[in-house]
Amino acid sequence: MIGVGIVGCGNISSIYAKNLAASVVGCADLDPSRAEILAGQFGFRSFSGVEELLASPEVGLVLNLTTPLHHFGVSAAALKAGKHVYSEKPLATTVADAGSLLELARTGGRIVGCAPDTVLGAGVQTCRRLLDGGAIGEVATGFASMLCPGHESWHPDPAFYYQAGGGPLWDMGPYYLTALVWLLGPIAAVTASAATPRAERTVASGPLAGEKIAVETPSTLALTLEFDCGALVPFLCSFDVPEHELPHVELHGQTGALRVPDPNGFGGTPRLRSAAQWRDVPLDPGPAENARGIGVKEMIRAIQAGVAPRCSGEVALHVVEAMECALNSARDGYRVRLQSRPERPSAAPGGRW
């Protein structure tokens, strides 16, 4: 048994705590009251702080659920304390920091895993089986879109979504980019443009309602992704779109097309086009509801078996590099080749963790 210690007790922590209840030893947060609330809700220990959690011999794996700008510091401290780490996405906010985490893990004999684990869900895995089985032939192109009006309409403290390490690319991009890497393999190069139509946002709900937020990172980005397999896939992501009817991900091959369900979910309905008709495809066995935390479960089993986890630090670093390259391309106006080349993860065996 590898005990899990949660660091960061914000909005997303409750679903992780619920799904990992049997493995969680305790939790910690910069605000001790938040840790006490989460611990009381699920019946595990509330540590007085991160230092106490990292010093606990019962904690073998740290689940890092802090905000993106704190991911590197918390994960690095956990690795130095001899713990395995599973981080919420992104792994870090720079390629240099992501690489440093993997090096710390290598030298310390520890493992790093990273969200999203939605790729282990029935939606993406069904699409993976269809592609591997030649359902649409060799993929030539496609389209991906993550379009919404932004998070200030519902989140009680949304400022970090508009700071460095946030925005639509760094917040939601990892779901889409990770799913595309699972489906198509590693990204070879990226070209991007970016825009920030509004310099500030207004919090619409919660105790901060009415407060203004400065937008410090692009809120709309258009990427062209070139994959090693030869596919060319545009990806449009934005916090400036109130409504749309574009598909989340659509891939086009020599003999047909495939619509992939929302990569931010575990289920959905894949749609396959052949013989000039679209049809729904039943999901393969596997999680289809909100199963956040199955990546941690799979990682624990991988550690016990002495193999690499499917939601690996190497894929997470590749995604961080793609996003960093996109921002550099948008800023400087040129095509950027990626240096990392992780192996395409092996398909999940029904997602039964």
Number of C-alpha atoms within 10 A of each C-alpha: 9 17 17 28 30 29 27 23 25 15 10 13 20 16 14 19 26 15 17 18 16 12 19 26 24 26 30 27 23 14 13 16 14 17 26 21 13 23 23 12 12 15 15 19 18 24 23 17 16 20 13 12 25 25 13 15 10 16 21 22 28 28 28 26 23 24 17 24 18 15 21 23 14 22 28 20 18 25 25 17 15 21 27 26 29 28 26 20 27 29 33 27 23 18 21 12 18 24 19 15 25 21 13 19 23 13 10 15 12 19 25 27 29 26 25 28 27 29 30 31 30 28 28 31 29 26 25 21 15 18 20 15 10 14 19 20 16 19 23 15 19 19 19 24 21 24 21 15 13 20 19 22 15 13 17 16 17 19 20 18 25 26 17 15 23 24 25 26 29 24 16 20 27 24 24 24 26 24 25 24 20 24 24 21 21 26 27 19 19 27 22 25 20 20 14 16 12 11 13 12 19 16 21 18 15 13 10 14 16 12 13 14 19 14 21 18 21 24 24 21 21 19 23 19 24 20 20 14 14 15 20 20 23 18 22 22 24 25 23 17 13 10 9 9 7 12 14 19 22 20 25 20 18 13 14 20 24 25 23 27 22 23 27 19 22 23 27 19 20 22 18 21 17 13 7 7 10 14 12 11 17 13 19 18 15 20 23 20 13 16 20 25 22 24 26 28 17 22 27 25 17 15 15 11 10 9 11 18 24 23 26 21 26 23 27 27 27 25 29 27 24 29 25 21 22 28 23 18 20 21 12 12 13 15 16 19 16 18 12 17 15 18 12 14 17 10 18 20 11 15 19 13 17
